[in-house]
Amino acid sequence: MDLLQLRYFYDSAQSENFSKTAEKYMVPPSSVSAAVKRLEKEIGVELFDRTCNRIVLNSNGRIFADALGTAFEQVEDALQTITDRGEQKREIRLLVRVRRKWITDLIIEYQKKEPNAIFRVTNDFSTEDFEDFDIIIDEQLDRYSERERFLLSVEQICIKASKDSPLAGRTLTMRLLHDQPFIMMGSGSPLRRLLERTGKRCGFAPRVAIECDDRQCMVRCVEAGMGLMLGTRKALQDKTEANIVPLNVTDFNEMQAAYVYYRKPENSDNVLRDFLNFLSQKAKEEM
């Protein structure tokens, strides 16, 4: 049986008239009658009682027509959902303060399969106005307590230097780095706060020689031997850090947890909900 046979039967069951069905589909009544006959032959029962000039839906026909009505409604609902989703353009506003490169890679991956999602990403470390953002990705902080959250990743942080640095390969302590220049992001960035906390614990204020919020620029400066930087060990696998090595600092054993902070999406906000589910799945894979 095929869909057209089922449609011919269902419409004829509603009107009990092959001619009206034929008019709807712009075919001869004989085509409708023949299609229904083939359907009855395939399923092994008659669906109509026939007289010379009339067809009447019988008990088998009523059962089958009721089932088809439900099935057609479900198909139409599914098609409408797909159509609405295809037409829905949704801008997702993100404030990303940790794992910026990884989050960028995830956005690229997601948008390839869901091109209707539009992203506006901000990396500002100074803003205190969070109302405009659908999602905030940051370390664990009380300032986001009104939002739902889930853990996205936990990363080991290390101190990095140029592979040609005289510090490379040595066993070091934080105190031995007290006079070393650091290349760091702005004062509101999580890694900058981590460096300052660690330095304070060891009795000195780290010397930030270059402040830069562009990761690629920071990497270039470290490669040139202009200073040290903090970053994840996993990022060292990245080709963009091929000329950078982690230092062996015995009293620096820091981890950074990244969380996704969000407000529960509205029932109709399928794009945001899907993206949150995508991030949640990536978090499980990361762990």
KOLTINU-364445 format. One record per residue (C-alpha): x, y, z; residue in one letter. Coordinates in pm, whole numbers, plus 50000, padded with zeros to 5 digits. Example, Ala and Ser with C-alpha at 12.3 -4.5 7.8 and 13.67 -1.06 7.14 Angstrom:
2
512304955050780A
513674989450714S
***
This chain:
287
500005000050000M
501135035549941D
500265069450083L
498045079249790L
495925047949835Q
495495056350204L
494555092350121R
492025081249859Y
490445057150106F
490415081650398Y
488815109950201D
486295086250045S
485455073050392A
484565108150504Q
482215115150214S
481325079250117E
481715091049762N
484555082849518F
483585111349286S
484145138249552K
487555123449629T
488365123049258A
487455159949230E
489765168349521K
492735150649366Y
491765159349007M
491695123548883V
488925101948732P
486595084648982P
487705051448835S
491275058348954S
490055063449311V
487835032549297S
490665011149157A
493145023549419A
490755015349704V
490104980949551K
493884974249547R
494094985149909L
491294961550012E
493004933149825K
496314939950001E
494844940150353I
492434911450280G
489114927550381V
486534950150221E
486304985150367L
483114995850190F
479784978950126D
478934985849763R
475564988849587T
474934998949229C
475235036549284N
476625039849633R
479425030449872I
478895027450250V
481755025050500L
481524992050687N
482814982851035S
486284973750904N
486405006450716G
485455026651024R
488235010851232I
490795017050959F
489585052550887A
489745062051257D
493325049151280A
494335067550966L
492765099751094G
494935098351405T
498045089851201A
497475118150952F
496995143051236E
500295132351393Q
502095135251061V
500665170051000E
501635181151353D
505175168251297A
505425186250964L
504215218551124Q
506795215151401T
509565209551149I
508385238850938T
508175262051239D
511605251451353R
513045257451010G
511635292551008E
512685300851364Q
515735323351380K
516985327651735R
519895349051852E
521615333152150I
523505358552359R
526545345052542L
528975360152789L
532055337752779V
534715343253041R
536425309153050V
537315283052786R
536825309152514R
538545289952234K
536745257352318W
533355274752336I
534055290351996T
534755255551855D
531495242552007L
529495271251857I
530965263551514I
530115226651553E
526565234051666Y
525825259251394Q
526835234751123K
523935212251224K
521555239951336E
522095269451098P
519045287851237N
520895295551559A
522545329751556I
525185336951819F
526255369851974R
529305363252189V
530815387852436T
534095382952623N
533915414452834D
535415408953181F
534315442453321S
530545441653265T
528325437153570E
525055438053376D
524115402053304F
520435406453214E
521115407752841D
522725373252827F
520965340052772D
524035320452881I
527065329453089I
530125306953097I
532375314353393D
533925298953701E
531845293354015Q
530735327254143L
527865338854368D
527005367454131R
525085342953910Y
523125326954195S
519725335354040E
520415313353739R
520315275953682E
523735260653622R
525625229053531F
529315220353527L
530805222553179L
534435212553235S
537255210053486V
540725217953354E
544205216653499Q
545905250453475I
549625254453425C
552155282453382I
553505283653029K
556665297452870A
558425297552537S
560105264252465K
563365284052441D
562925299652787S
565765293153037P
563015282853281L
561915253753063A
562895219853204G
563795233153548R
562085224753879T
560595257354002L
558485272554279T
556195302454268M
558715322654472R
561305317754198L
558845333953954L
558205364954164H
560175387653931D
559095371453604Q
556905391553363P
553445377153294F
551255382352990I
547655381553109M
544115391653024M
542335419953204G
541955421653581S
538435406953570G
539465375253388S
539385342253582P
543025333153506L
544185367753609R
542325364053939R
543855329653983L
547375343153927L
546805371254176E
545425347154441R
548345323554396T
550895351654414G
549285365554729K
549435331154890R
553145329654813C
553815364854940G
554235385654625F
552245404554364A
552815389854015P
554225414653763R
551895417553465V
554085431953191A
551535429352909I
547755430152946E
545915416852644C
542465401752589D
543375385252259D
544565349552308R
546445347651978Q
548375379252066C
549225365052410M
550525332652257V
552715351852014R
554205372552295C
554975341552501V
556555324152201E
558775354952159A
560005351152517G
558345383152642M
556785366752946G
554805338053098L
551105330453076M
548505308453245L
546425284053048G
545035248853033T
547285218852975R
544865206352712K
545445237452502A
549085226952461L
547825200352220Q
546625228751999D
548865236551700K
548635273351793T
550725266352104E
553335244251938A
556235266252057N
555055268652419I
555795244552706V
554405240353059P
556745249153344L
557315224953631N
556195246953923V
555915223354221T
553625245154434D
551275255054152F
548555228454129N
545435246954019E
542245235453853M
539625256853681Q
535955246853672A
533775262153403A
530015264353456Y
527115271953225V
524725296753390Y
521315300753227Y
517665308953279R
515185281153206K
514055285852844P
510435293452758E
508465263652624N
508585278152275S
512315285952283D
513465254352106N
516745268551978V
518055278852321L
516885246252476R
518605225952205D
521855245152247F
521805239852624L
521235202752566N
524155202952324F
526425219252585L
525225194552848S
526125165452620Q
529565180452554K
530075184152928A
529405146852975K
531875138452700E
534465161852853E
534195145753197M
***
